[in-house]
Amino acid sequence: MRRLGIDFRALSQKQSAIRSYAKVATRAGVTTVTDLFSQLEDDDLDVMLSVTGEKEFLLRIVPALGASGDPDSLAARALRLKAKSTDKVRLGAVKLMTDGSIQGWTARVKWPGYVGGQPNGFWNMAPDQIHATCSALHTAGVQMHIHVNGDEASELVNDALASAMRQASWPDHGHVLQHGQMMDDAQFQRSADLGISVNLFANHLWYFGDQHVSLTIGSDRANRMDAVRSALDAGLTVGIHSDAPVTPMGPLFTAWCAVNRQTMTGKVLGAAQRITVPEALYAITMGAAKTLKLESEIGSISVGKRADFAILGANPLEEDPTTLKDIRVLGTVFGGRATLL
């Protein structure tokens, strides 16, 4: 990406930028982060492996290769990258981009469309390309993280993954629908039946909720967007996220959004979709770990797992749920090594 003659992608891959990002993550209480659409050029990967290999670098990064080009070649490259994984850099997954954003009127939404009558978004990948890529990656044993905002996009991806599963059996695939903001009960249930997980964009409720009511999809659909309650009730593995840097990294704030579903004007957007504090804490820990297929290593404090956790200034289970976002992060422990702020 270039702006005003500056190559921001090159800046983001500098050693100093990677080290700075680890410090930002620590301040948010994060020990494992994802980069869910990375070009993973050889030179950039060499820099990342070098920096993360330093003893003082206390963050695990899970990049997903951005999908482009021939599906079979993409699958082969993902598997080659997986072989380069280390403790602090986990490779091998692929990210597909299907539609755009709801707030940009570029997500693919089902009837009745956008309340202002805007055209129905666009496909970042043509539907037949989505089907072909899902088939090739699933058959090759490559985990997919698939961007879906609008409900037309999530329906199409469920169809594509169901077709891929009929062609090749892989019960433990771990494919994840990322964002899933407009998925309804039927789509959640179908995803659960297919063994698909969801990682829902709970922060949207605060940052864009009021605008979704008035400008994009109207109150009825906005009240059920990012429907964590419905996803859990369907039996899905559920994570919740900030999509940083779209909204700031802060798992406790993300948990607060899913628990309270409050907009910037103080409106509760879909009270029936609120979840409990324990459910939200699970979603930002074990739920997230399961979407990365790392639940045997991280996500809970258990014998045999890596000693990764956040140090908080108060017990979230004992505080008022409306103050969850205000609990201070005092530091992290990564692999048993503490970093205090």
SEZAVEX-635478 format. One record per atom (N, C-alpha, C): residue in three letters; y, x, z. Coordinates in pm, whole numbers, padded with zeros to 5 digits, always signed. Atoms other than C-alpha are relative to their C-alpha. Layout:
<recs>
ALAYXZ;...
</recs>
This chain:
<recs>
MET-00118+00084+00000;MET+00000+00000+00000;MET+00124+00088+00000;ARG-00123-00078+00006;ARG+00343+00135-00094;ARG+00121-00091+00017;ARG-00127+00069-00018;ARG+00685+00018+00024;ARG+00110+00105-00002;LEU-00114-00090+00006;LEU+01009+00193-00066;LEU-00043+00144-00022;GLY+00044-00134+00031;GLY+00818+00490-00199;GLY-00084+00067+00106;ILE+00079-00057-00110;ILE+00622+00540+00124;ILE-00144-00048-00011;ASP+00142+00035+00005;ASP+00243+00547+00114;ASP-00047-00027+00142;PHE+00034+00033-00137;PHE+00167+00357+00437;PHE-00148+00021+00027;ARG+00142-00023-00021;ARG-00207+00382+00383;ARG-00026+00146+00036;ALA+00017-00141-00030;ALA-00181+00761+00380;ALA+00047+00031+00142;LEU-00050-00022-00136;LEU+00027+00750+00698;LEU-00100-00049+00104;SER+00093+00058-00097;SER-00230+00527+00872;SER-00126+00083+00016;GLN+00121-00080-00007;GLN-00507+00776+00797;GLN+00026+00141+00054;LYS-00029-00130-00059;LYS-00329+01074+00951;LYS-00067+00010+00137;GLN+00064-00020-00129;GLN-00495+01226+01256;GLN+00087-00054+00113;SER-00089+00046-00107;SER-00188+01149+01468;SER+00000-00152+00010;ALA+00000+00145-00001;ALA-00197+00782+01364;ALA-00128-00054+00064;ILE+00127+00046-00057;ILE-00564+00744+01456;ILE+00001+00021+00152;ARG-00007-00025-00145;ARG-00504+00904+01796;ARG+00096-00098+00068;SER-00095+00095-00057;SER-00201+00682+01856;SER-00060-00140+00010;TYR+00063+00131-00002;TYR-00403+00374+01767;TYR-00097-00013+00117;ALA+00092+00003-00114;ALA-00662+00466+02028;ALA+00076-00025+00130;LYS-00081+00023-00120;LYS-00384+00473+02289;LYS+00046-00144+00008;VAL-00038+00141+00004;VAL-00264+00130+02178;VAL-00116-00087+00046;ALA+00118+00076-00038;ALA-00619-00002+02214;ALA-00025+00009+00150;THR+00021-00017-00144;THR-00650+00142+02564;THR+00098-00086+00078;ARG-00100+00082-00070;ARG-00327-00030+02669;ARG-00036-00149-00005;ALA+00043+00140+00011;ALA-00479-00359+02550;ALA-00133-00025+00070;GLY+00128+00016-00067;GLY-00801-00295+02742;GLY-00117-00003-00095;VAL+00101+00005+00106;VAL-01004-00239+02424;VAL-00072+00133-00011;THR+00079-00122+00016;THR-01288+00011+02388;THR-00071+00007-00136;THR+00056+00004+00135;THR-01427-00099+02048;THR+00089-00087-00088;VAL-00085+00075+00092;VAL-01213-00208+01752;VAL-00067-00007-00136;THR+00050+00010+00137;THR-01287-00322+01399;THR+00113+00025-00098;ASP-00091-00010+00115;ASP-01121-00240+01070;ASP-00070-00076-00111;LEU+00082+00087+00083;LEU-01244-00532+00866;LEU+00051-00015-00143;PHE-00015-00013+00145;PHE-01136-00428+00521;PHE+00052+00139-00025;SER-00036-00140+00013;SER-01138-00055+00472;SER-00049+00054-00134;GLN+00042-00060+00126;GLN-01147+00143+00148;GLN-00101+00112+00024;LEU+00097-00104-00039;LEU-01337+00421+00329;LEU-00016+00107-00109;GLU+00004-00113+00093;GLU-01244+00689+00078;GLU-00056+00122+00072;ASP+00068-00113-00063;ASP-01432+01013+00140;ASP+00094+00083+00087;ASP-00094-00083-00077;ASP-01125+01209+00253;ASP+00043-00071+00128;ASP-00042+00077-00117;ASP-01012+00931+00488;ASP-00112-00005+00104;LEU+00113+00007-00092;LEU-01359+00900+00637;LEU-00022+00134+00069;ASP+00015-00134-00060;ASP-01378+01276+00693;ASP+00101+00019+00113;VAL-00102-00010-00105;VAL-01051+01259+00889;VAL-00040-00084+00120;MET+00038+00088-00110;MET-01174+00964+01095;MET-00117+00058+00080;LEU+00115-00059-00069;LEU-01505+01132+01174;LEU+00041+00122+00081;SER-00046-00118-00071;SER-01325+01450+01274;SER+00074-00037+00128;VAL-00081+00038-00116;VAL-01076+01280+01507;VAL-00085-00070+00105;THR+00082+00073-00097;THR-01325+01043+01667;THR-00106+00089+00063;GLY+00097-00092-00057;GLY-01559+01335+01723;GLY+00055+00082+00115;GLU-00061-00075-00110;GLU-01312+01489+01969;GLU-00039-00061+00134;LYS+00046+00044-00133;LYS-01421+01467+02332;LYS+00101-00095+00064;GLU-00103+00079-00065;GLU-01088+01315+02436;GLU+00029-00131-00072;PHE-00023+00125+00073;PHE-01100+01036+02178;PHE-00093-00107+00057;LEU+00080+00096-00076;LEU-01215+00733+02378;LEU+00014-00141-00059;LEU-00002+00130+00069;LEU-01246+00448+02128;LEU-00110+00000-00105;ARG+00101+00017+00105;ARG-01523+00317+01904;ARG+00060-00085-00112;ILE-00057+00070+00115;ILE-01422+00205+01553;ILE-00114-00050-00089;VAL+00101+00060+00088;VAL-01627-00030+01335;VAL+00069-00044-00129;PRO-00064+00038+00127;PRO-01490-00024+00979;PRO-00100-00074-00090;ALA+00081+00069+00100;ALA-01621-00264+00716;ALA+00055+00033-00138;LEU-00039-00036+00136;LEU-01613-00155+00353;LEU+00049-00123-00074;GLY-00053+00111+00078;GLY-01391-00381+00144;GLY-00079-00021-00127;ALA+00084+00030+00116;ALA-01593-00557-00125;ALA+00081+00003-00129;SER-00059-00001+00134;SER-01502-00478-00485;SER-00103+00058-00096;GLY+00087-00058+00101;GLY-01678-00398-00810;GLY-00138-00062-00005;ASP+00137+00046+00021;ASP-02043-00434-00900;ASP-00072-00020+00133;PRO+00064+00026-00129;PRO-02240-00596-00612;PRO-00112+00097+00034;ASP+00109-00092-00030;ASP-02544-00368-00645;ASP+00052+00138+00037;SER-00060-00129-00034;SER-02328-00055-00643;SER+00067-00005+00136;LEU-00063+00019-00130;LEU-02136-00193-00346;LEU-00104+00009+00111;ALA+00107-00004-00100;ALA-02461-00246-00153;ALA-00051+00142+00020;ALA+00050-00137-00010;ALA-02579+00106-00232;ALA+00099+00089+00074;ARG-00101-00081-00069;ARG-02249+00256-00116;ARG+00002-00032+00150;ALA+00000+00039-00141;ALA-02257+00057+00209;ALA-00116+00066+00075;LEU+00117-00062-00065;LEU-02606+00190+00287;LEU+00018+00151+00012;ARG-00027-00144-00011;ARG-02497+00547+00212;ARG+00097+00027+00115;LEU-00096-00017-00108;LEU-02204+00506+00448;LEU-00067-00019+00136;LYS+00067+00027-00127;LYS-02427+00363+00720;LYS-00069+00125+00054;ALA+00069-00122-00042;ALA-02617+00691+00727;ALA+00094+00102+00063;LYS-00098-00092-00058;LYS-02293+00867+00830;LYS+00052-00047+00135;SER-00048+00055-00127;SER-02246+00656+01144;SER-00016+00099+00114;THR+00008-00076-00124;THR-02175+00824+01476;THR+00016-00098+00115;ASP-00021+00088-00114;ASP-02139+00689+01827;ASP+00134-00072-00010;LYS-00134+00057-00001;LYS-01766+00631+01774;LYS+00046-00057-00133;VAL-00030+00062+00129;VAL-01768+00528+01407;VAL-00128-00065-00051;ARG+00118+00074+00044;ARG-02016+00256+01306;ARG+00024-00057-00139;LEU-00018+00034+00140;LEU-02053+00209+00933;LEU-00117-00084-00051;GLY+00110+00069+00066;GLY-02261-00001+00697;GLY+00024-00145-00032;ALA-00031+00140+00030;ALA-02105-00348+00699;ALA+00099-00008-00115;VAL-00091+00024+00112;VAL-01907-00499+00410;VAL+00082-00124+00030;LYS-00090+00115-00017;LYS-01607-00735+00417;LYS+00032-00063-00134;LEU-00037+00076+00118;LEU-01560-01004+00153;LEU+00125-00080+00029;MET-00121+00081-00011;MET-01219-01166+00101;MET-00013-00118-00096;THR+00017+00114+00088;THR-01254-01519-00030;THR+00133-00066-00035;ASP-00126+00068+00028;ASP-00929-01713+00008;ASP+00115+00071+00070;GLY-00117-00058-00063;GLY-00578-01651+00145;GLY+00024-00056+00139;SER-00037+00046-00134;SER-00389-01777+00451;SER+00052-00143-00005;ILE-00049+00138-00007;ILE-00309-02130+00563;ILE+00153-00001+00003;GLN-00146-00002-00013;GLN+00049-02042+00658;GLN+00069+00044-00129;GLY-00055-00038+00130;GLY+00099-01892+00312;GLY-00036-00098-00110;TRP+00047+00101+00095;TRP-00048-02202+00143;TRP-00092+00061-00106;THR+00090-00065+00096;THR-00302-01969-00019;THR-00147-00014+00041;ALA+00138+00031-00037;ALA-00614-02074+00175;ALA-00051-00115-00086;ARG+00061+00108+00078;ARG-00857-02298-00016;ARG-00039-00113+00095;VAL+00024+00111-00092;VAL-00850-02635+00162;VAL-00054-00121-00076;LYS+00055+00122+00059;LYS-01041-02954+00096;LYS+00103-00113+00005;TRP-00086+00119-00001;TRP-00887-03299+00041;TRP+00042-00032+00144;PRO-00105+00037+00096;PRO-00615-03404+00115;PRO+00095+00115-00036;GLY-00085-00112+00038;GLY-00476-03053+00058;GLY+00112+00025+00099;TYR-00114-00033-00086;TYR-00146-02929+00198;TYR+00096-00118+00008;VAL-00082+00120-00023;VAL+00090-03186+00348;VAL+00127+00001-00084;GLY-00119-00007+00084;GLY+00381-03061+00136;GLY-00030-00008-00147;GLY+00039+00012+00140;GLY+00185-03099-00185;GLY-00010+00131-00075;GLN+00012-00130+00067;GLN+00159-02724-00253;GLN-00136+00011-00071;PRO+00129-00023+00067;PRO-00113-02607-00495;PRO-00104+00053+00099;ASN+00107-00034-00093;ASN-00451-02544-00334;ASN-00038+00148-00006;GLY+00035-00139-00024;GLY-00437-02172-00265;GLY-00059+00074-00118;PHE+00066-00076+00106;PHE-00637-01916-00459;PHE-00126+00065+00054;TRP+00121-00075-00035;TRP-00969-01736-00462;TRP+00028+00149-00020;ASN-00006-00145+00014;ASN-00953-01361-00391;ASN-00120+00052-00079;MET+00119-00025+00081;MET-01303-01353-00538;MET-00038-00133-00063;ALA+00043+00122+00066;ALA-01419-01605-00794;ALA-00128-00051+00066;PRO+00120+00054-00064;PRO-01687-01842-00657;PRO-00131+00060-00050;ASP+00125-00058+00049;ASP-01957-01703-00887;ASP-00015+00146+00046;GLN+00005-00137-00050;GLN-01864-01351-00774;GLN-00039+00002+00148;ILE+00039+00012-00141;ILE-01894-01458-00410;ILE-00150-00021+00011;HIS+00144+00025+00000;HIS-02242-01594-00480;HIS-00078+00127-00035;ALA+00072-00119+00044;ALA-02349-01278-00664;ALA+00005+00111+00105;THR-00016-00105-00100;THR-02212-01045-00397;THR-00081-00031+00125;CYS+00080+00039-00117;CYS-02369-01240-00110;CYS-00148+00023-00027;SER+00141-00017+00034;SER-02703-01234-00290;SER-00039+00148+00002;ALA+00034-00142+00009;ALA-02697-00860-00361;ALA+00003+00068+00136;LEU-00011-00066-00130;LEU-02581-00754-00015;LEU-00106-00048+00097;HIS+00103+00053-00089;HIS-02815-00985+00172;HIS-00137+00057-00037;THR+00129-00054+00045;THR-03112-00870-00038;THR-00015+00147+00036;ALA+00005-00143-00033;ALA-03019-00505+00030;ALA+00002+00027+00150;GLY-00003-00020-00145;GLY-02996-00562+00405;GLY+00133+00048+00052;VAL-00135-00040-00040;VAL-02619-00518+00435;VAL+00069-00117+00071;GLN-00070+00105-00073;GLN-02436-00718+00701;GLN+00135-00027-00064;MET-00127+00040+00058;MET-02137-00914+00571;MET+00090-00067+00103;HIS-00106+00072-00068;HIS-01813-01015+00738;HIS+00082-00065-00111;ILE-00057+00072+00114;ILE-01662-01285+00519;ILE+00123-00080+00044;HIS-00127+00065-00029;HIS-01298-01396+00534;HIS+00002-00141-00058;VAL-00016+00139+00043;VAL-01265-01775+00522;VAL+00104-00066+00089;ASN-00100+00075-00075;ASN-00953-01964+00630;ASN-00011-00149-00026;GLY+00009+00141+00034;GLY-00965-02294+00444;GLY-00143-00052+00004;ASP+00133+00059-00012;ASP-01255-02537+00479;ASP-00075-00004-00133;GLU+00070-00011+00128;GLU-01329-02524+00105;GLU-00066+00138-00011;ALA+00055-00135+00003;ALA-01381-02148+00140;ALA-00122+00013+00090;SER+00114-00011-00091;SER-01610-02177+00443;SER-00120-00079-00051;GLU+00111+00077+00057;GLU-01815-02446+00268;GLU-00068+00076-00113;LEU+00056-00075+00110;LEU-01859-02232-00041;LEU-00081+00120+00050;VAL+00071-00117-00052;VAL-01962-01928+00164;VAL-00130-00042+00068;ASN+00126+00051-00055;ASN-02217-02132+00360;ASN-00101-00024-00113;ASP+00088+00023+00115;ASP-02358-02237+00022;ASP-00053+00132-00056;ALA+00040-00128+00058;ALA-02362-01878-00107;ALA-00101+00072+00088;LEU+00093-00066-00091;LEU-02535-01743+00203;LEU-00133-00074+00006;ALA+00125+00077+00003;ALA-02789-02026+00202;ALA-00081+00035-00123;SER+00068-00037+00124;SER-02872-01942-00159;SER-00059+00140+00010;ALA+00049-00137-00016;ALA-02903-01571-00076;ALA-00123+00004+00091;MET+00112+00000-00093;MET-03139-01650+00212;MET-00126-00061-00061;ARG+00117+00054+00069;ARG-03364-01854-00015;ARG-00063+00106-00090;GLN+00050-00104+00090;GLN-03397-01550-00240;GLN-00065+00117+00075;ALA+00052-00114-00076;ALA-03466-01293+00034;ALA+00004-00033+00148;SER+00007+00028-00143;SER-03579-01333+00394;SER+00056+00117+00080;TRP-00054-00099-00093;TRP-03377-01149+00660;TRP+00053-00076+00121;PRO-00039+00086-00111;PRO-03372-01350+00983;PRO+00109+00061+00088;ASP-00094-00066-00091;ASP-03165-01091+01173;ASP+00123+00052-00074;HIS-00107-00050+00085;HIS-02889-01059+00912;HIS+00132+00020+00073;GLY-00123-00016-00077;GLY-02597-01113+01150;GLY+00129-00021-00079;HIS-00122+00023+00078;HIS-02351-01229+00881;HIS+00101-00081+00082;VAL-00106+00060-00081;VAL-02015-01342+01022;VAL+00107-00061-00089;LEU-00116+00059+00063;LEU-01751-01585+00901;LEU+00123+00034+00083;GLN-00119-00044-00070;GLN-01415-01435+00993;GLN+00115-00099-00020;HIS-00111+00097-00012;HIS-01128-01671+01092;HIS-00056-00142+00010;GLY+00064+00132-00009;GLY-01311-01998+01007;GLY+00091-00107+00054;GLN-00097+00080-00073;GLN-00996-02181+01099;GLN-00012-00150-00020;MET+00005+00143+00027;MET-01063-02516+00937;MET-00143-00054-00005;MET+00138+00047-00003;MET-01439-02538+00983;MET-00014-00123+00090;ASP+00023+00121-00080;ASP-01556-02879+01107;ASP-00140+00005+00061;ASP+00128+00001-00071;ASP-01860-02982+01312;ASP-00118+00022-00095;ALA+00111-00011+00095;ALA-02085-03012+01006;ALA-00013+00144-00051;GLN+00006-00138+00046;GLN-01993-02665+00880;GLN-00049+00094+00110;PHE+00049-00082-00111;PHE-02044-02511+01224;PHE-00152-00017+00016;GLN+00143+00023-00018;GLN-02386-02674+01250;GLN-00080+00065-00112;ARG+00072-00064+00110;ARG-02489-02552+00908;ARG-00002+00151+00017;SER-00003-00145-00027;SER-02377-02198+00994;SER-00101+00036+00109;ALA+00096-00027-00108;ALA-02579-02217+01314;ALA-00143-00006-00052;ASP+00135+00013+00056;ASP-02886-02334+01122;ASP-00037+00121-00086;LEU+00023-00116+00086;LEU-02844-02035+00888;LEU+00003+00132+00076;GLY-00006-00123-00079;GLY-02805-01786+01173;GLY+00128+00077-00019;ILE-00129-00063+00023;ILE-02443-01712+01080;ILE+00085-00011+00128;SER-00093+00003-00113;SER-02187-01622+01350;SER+00141-00029-00051;VAL-00140+00019+00037;VAL-01816-01704+01356;VAL+00089+00080+00095;ASN-00100-00069-00079;ASN-01517-01505+01476;ASN+00132-00072-00028;LEU-00110+00094+00024;LEU-01233-01756+01517;LEU+00135+00060+00041;PHE-00134-00057-00013;PHE-00863-01673+01494;PHE+00082-00082+00100;ALA-00062+00085-00102;ALA-00752-01829+01824;ALA+00150+00021+00012;ASN-00143-00027-00014;ASN-00410-01660+01823;ASN+00087-00088-00090;HIS-00076+00085+00092;HIS-00305-01886+01533;HIS+00058-00121+00071;LEU-00044+00119-00070;LEU-00271-02173+01777;LEU+00139+00020+00058;TRP-00130-00032-00057;TRP+00025-02003+01946;TRP+00101+00038-00108;TYR-00095-00057+00094;TYR+00182-01815+01657;TYR+00038-00094-00115;PHE-00027+00084+00117;PHE+00152-02078+01382;PHE-00030-00148+00023;GLY+00044+00136-00023;GLY+00035-02399+01549;GLY+00102-00106-00036;ASP-00103+00100+00029;ASP+00363-02589+01530;ASP+00025-00012-00150;GLN-00023+00002+00145;GLN+00410-02490+01166;GLN-00116-00065-00074;HIS+00114+00065+00065;HIS+00058-02602+01078;HIS+00010-00152+00011;VAL-00018+00144-00017;VAL+00136-02947+01219;VAL+00102-00053-00099;SER-00112+00054+00078;SER+00464-02987+01031;SER+00001+00041-00146;LEU-00021-00055+00134;LEU+00427-02776+00716;LEU-00126+00019-00084;THR+00115-00039+00082;THR+00070-02695+00614;THR-00110-00105-00006;ILE+00117+00088+00006;ILE-00218-02922+00715;ILE+00013-00128+00082;GLY-00021+00123-00074;GLY-00073-03191+00944;GLY-00069-00002+00134;SER+00045+00001-00139;SER-00154-03291+01300;SER-00150-00020+00016;ASP+00143+00028-00018;ASP-00508-03427+01255;ASP-00084+00126-00020;ARG+00078-00121+00026;ARG-00646-03108+01100;ARG+00043+00115+00089;ALA-00046-00107-00088;ALA-00428-02878+01309;ALA-00060-00013+00140;ASN+00058+00021-00133;ASN-00570-03035+01626;ASN-00145+00045+00009;ARG+00139-00048-00007;ARG-00921-02927+01528;ARG-00015+00140-00060;MET+00013-00134+00058;MET-00839-02586+01377;MET-00040+00100+00109;ASP+00050-00100-00095;ASP-00992-02277+01538;ASP-00076-00068+00112;ALA+00069+00093-00091;ALA-01235-02517+01702;ALA-00111+00072+00076;VAL+00097-00081-00074;VAL-01404-02286+01952;VAL-00099-00089+00075;ARG+00090+00091-00072;ARG-01543-02577+02155;ARG-00110-00053-00091;SER+00100+00053+00093;SER-01717-02727+01852;SER-00098+00108-00042;ALA+00087-00109+00040;ALA-01853-02388+01749;ALA-00101+00033+00108;LEU+00092-00026-00111;LEU-02002-02325+02093;LEU-00100-00113+00014;ASP+00089+00116-00014;ASP-02145-02677+02108;ASP-00106-00003-00110;ALA+00098-00006+00109;ALA-02318-02612+01774;ALA-00104+00109+00023;GLY+00096-00105-00032;GLY-02498-02318+01934;GLY+00025+00131-00071;LEU-00033-00121+00073;LEU-02319-02050+01735;LEU+00031+00117+00092;THR-00060-00119-00061;THR-02252-01693+01840;THR+00145+00000-00041;VAL-00143+00015+00026;VAL-01873-01701+01872;VAL+00078+00117+00057;GLY-00101-00093-00046;GLY-01610-01430+01892;GLY+00136-00063-00027;ILE-00138+00042+00029;ILE-01233-01482+01901;ILE+00083+00126-00016;HIS-00068-00124+00034;HIS-00974-01240+01771;HIS+00148-00022-00030;SER-00144+00001+00027;SER-00610-01149+01702;SER+00033+00032-00144;ASP-00023-00047+00137;ASP-00649-01013+01346;ASP+00115+00100-00005;ALA-00106-00101-00003;ALA-00417-00729+01449;ALA-00005+00083-00128;PRO-00136+00021-00050;PRO-00170-00639+01309;PRO+00064-00133-00042;VAL-00060+00129+00033;VAL-00123-00999+01183;VAL+00061-00062+00126;THR-00057+00028-00131;THR-00077-01083+01553;THR-00042+00115+00090;PRO+00026-00121-00081;PRO-00073-00823+01834;PRO-00138+00001+00064;MET+00126-00017-00070;MET-00393-00683+01980;MET+00020-00030+00148;GLY-00007+00035-00142;GLY-00454-00828+02326;GLY-00107-00102+00032;PRO+00111+00094-00022;PRO-00793-00980+02413;PRO+00028-00107+00105;LEU-00027+00100-00102;LEU-00666-01153+02727;LEU+00094-00108-00053;PHE-00086+00100+00062;PHE-00392-01323+02525;PHE-00082-00089-00094;THR+00086+00077+00089;THR-00652-01428+02267;THR-00085-00099+00079;ALA+00077+00089-00087;ALA-00867-01569+02548;ALA+00087-00114+00051;TRP-00095+00102-00048;TRP-00562-01752+02685;TRP+00024-00105-00108;CYS-00022+00095+00109;CYS-00503-01909+02343;CYS-00117-00099-00012;ALA+00117+00086+00014;ALA-00860-02044+02325;ALA-00017-00093+00120;VAL+00013+00081-00122;VAL-00848-02174+02684;VAL+00107-00108+00007;ASN-00113+00091-00019;ASN-00505-02338+02669;ASN+00046-00071-00128;ARG-00036+00057+00129;ARG-00447-02406+02295;ARG+00146-00048-00003;GLN-00142+00034-00009;GLN-00072-02404+02353;GLN+00077+00061-00116;THR-00086-00050+00107;THR+00186-02370+02076;THR+00129+00057+00061;MET-00125-00059-00048;MET+00523-02198+02099;MET+00095-00104+00059;THR-00087+00105-00054;THR+00691-02533+02173;THR-00061-00065+00124;GLY+00063+00054-00120;GLY+00453-02601+02464;GLY-00097-00113-00025;LYS+00094+00107+00033;LYS+00239-02855+02279;LYS-00143+00051+00015;VAL+00142-00031-00002;VAL-00136-02857+02348;VAL-00059-00051-00131;LEU+00047+00034+00133;LEU-00297-02851+02005;LEU-00152-00022+00004;GLY+00142+00031-00003;GLY-00632-03027+02030;GLY-00064+00030+00133;ALA+00050-00024-00135;ALA-00711-03051+02400;ALA-00152-00001+00005;ALA+00147+00011-00002;ALA-01074-03143+02322;ALA-00068+00130-00044;GLN+00058-00125+00048;GLN-01125-02798+02166;GLN+00023+00116+00097;ARG-00019-00106-00099;ARG-01024-02603+02479;ARG-00134+00044+00057;ILE+00120-00052-00064;ILE-01287-02380+02637;ILE+00035+00053+00138;THR-00023-00049-00135;THR-01332-02245+02989;THR+00031+00149-00001;VAL-00029-00144-00012;VAL-01220-01904+03111;VAL-00129+00082-00014;PRO+00123-00079+00021;PRO-01582-01777+03144;PRO-00045+00002-00146;GLU+00038+00003+00142;GLU-01653-01891+02787;GLU+00090+00091-00083;ALA-00093-00084+00074;ALA-01340-01716+02660;ALA-00026+00148+00027;LEU+00029-00140-00033;LEU-01423-01393+02844;LEU-00127+00046-00070;TYR+00123-00034+00071;TYR-01772-01401+02695;TYR+00028+00021-00149;ALA-00030-00011+00142;ALA-01626-01452+02346;ALA+00067+00132-00035;ILE-00069-00126+00030;ILE-01406-01140+02372;ILE-00083+00122+00040;THR+00086-00112-00040;THR-01692-00930+02511;THR-00136-00009-00071;MET+00134+00010+00060;MET-02054-01025+02435;MET+00002-00070-00134;GLY-00008+00068+00129;GLY-01961-01266+02159;GLY+00042+00095-00110;ALA-00048-00097+00098;ALA-01766-00996+01980;ALA-00105+00106-00027;ALA+00103-00103+00018;ALA-02041-00739+02040;ALA-00113-00051-00090;LYS+00107+00055+00082;LYS-02298-00972+01884;LYS+00041-00009-00147;THR-00042+00007+00140;THR-02087-01019+01570;THR-00005+00138-00067;LEU+00009-00136+00053;LEU-02100-00639+01531;LEU-00142+00056+00009;LYS+00140-00042-00020;LYS-02475-00622+01607;LYS-00007+00119+00095;LEU-00004-00108-00100;LEU-02392-00397+01904;LEU-00027-00052+00141;GLU+00016+00060-00132;GLU-02490-00631+02187;GLU-00097+00074+00090;SER+00093-00078-00084;SER-02767-00395+02303;SER+00069+00121+00061;GLU-00072-00117-00049;GLU-02503-00126+02368;GLU+00125-00033+00079;ILE-00129+00032-00060;ILE-02175-00292+02464;ILE+00012-00151+00020;GLY-00027+00143-00015;GLY-02026-00628+02563;GLY-00025-00051+00141;SER+00024+00036-00139;SER-02151-00642+02922;SER-00030+00126+00079;ILE+00032-00113-00087;ILE-02200-00412+03217;ILE-00143-00019+00047;SER+00142+00018-00025;SER-02576-00377+03227;SER-00069+00136-00001;VAL+00079-00123-00001;VAL-02834-00108+03301;VAL-00048+00030-00141;GLY+00043-00041+00131;GLY-02905+00087+02985;GLY+00106-00011-00108;LYS-00109+00010+00097;LYS-02578-00003+02811;LYS+00103+00110+00024;ARG-00110-00094-00014;ARG-02277+00218+02752;ARG+00100-00054+00102;ALA-00095+00041-00104;ALA-02028+00212+03039;ALA+00138-00017-00060;ASP-00128+00032+00064;ASP-01743+00055+02840;ASP+00053-00129+00061;PHE-00060+00123-00052;PHE-01511-00192+03012;PHE+00148+00023+00029;ALA-00142-00005-00033;ALA-01150-00275+03096;ALA+00017-00010+00151;ILE-00038+00008-00141;ILE-00989-00232+03438;ILE+00122-00091+00008;LEU-00106+00101-00005;LEU-00773-00534+03523;LEU+00065-00006+00137;GLY-00074+00010-00125;GLY-00511-00600+03787;GLY-00033-00123+00081;ALA+00040+00120-00072;ALA-00664-00934+03888;ALA-00130-00051-00061;ASN+00125+00058+00047;ASN-00990-01126+03854;ASN+00031-00125-00082;PRO-00032+00117+00084;PRO-00954-01366+03557;PRO-00068-00128+00045;LEU+00073+00118-00044;LEU-01208-01601+03713;LEU+00063-00064+00123;GLU-00064+00052-00120;GLU-00989-01646+04020;GLU+00146-00039-00022;GLU-00140+00029+00029;GLU-00649-01682+03852;GLU+00014-00136-00069;ASP-00031+00123+00074;ASP-00484-01994+03711;ASP-00022+00027-00148;PRO+00026-00023+00143;PRO-00610-02028+03351;PRO+00126+00012-00085;THR-00123-00009+00078;THR-00251-02070+03233;THR+00066+00137+00011;THR-00058-00134-00017;THR-00172-01716+03355;THR-00093+00110-00050;LEU+00100-00098+00045;LEU-00471-01547+03190;LEU+00064+00112-00081;LYS-00063-00100+00086;LYS-00249-01369+02939;LYS+00089+00097+00077;ASP-00093-00082-00078;ASP-00033-01224+03217;ASP-00070+00103+00088;ILE+00074-00097-00082;ILE-00309-01026+03390;ILE+00019+00140-00058;ARG-00029-00137+00047;ARG-00226-00655+03369;ARG-00129+00076-00030;VAL+00107-00096+00030;VAL-00457-00406+03202;VAL+00040+00132+00065;LEU-00029-00125-00072;LEU-00474-00099+03427;LEU-00061+00121-00067;GLY+00064-00111+00070;GLY-00692+00110+03196;GLY-00134-00042-00056;THR+00134+00026+00052;THR-01035+00137+03041;THR-00096+00108+00049;VAL+00106-00097-00018;VAL-01365+00308+03099;VAL-00081+00001-00129;PHE+00073-00015+00126;PHE-01533+00440+02785;PHE-00111+00102+00020;GLY+00112-00091-00023;GLY-01880+00585+02818;GLY+00003+00065+00137;GLY-00007-00051-00138;GLY-01817+00627+03189;GLY+00123+00081+00030;ARG-00122-00079-00018;ARG-01486+00808+03139;ARG+00120-00092+00011;ALA-00112+00091-00026;ALA-01181+00635+03287;ALA+00131+00055-00057;THR-00137-00030+00041;THR-00833+00628+03133;THR+00089-00101+00068;LEU-00090+00089-00073;LEU-00571+00483+03367;LEU+00138+00005-00060;LEU-00133+00008+00061;LEU-00235+00364+03241;LEU+00109+00029+00103;
</recs>
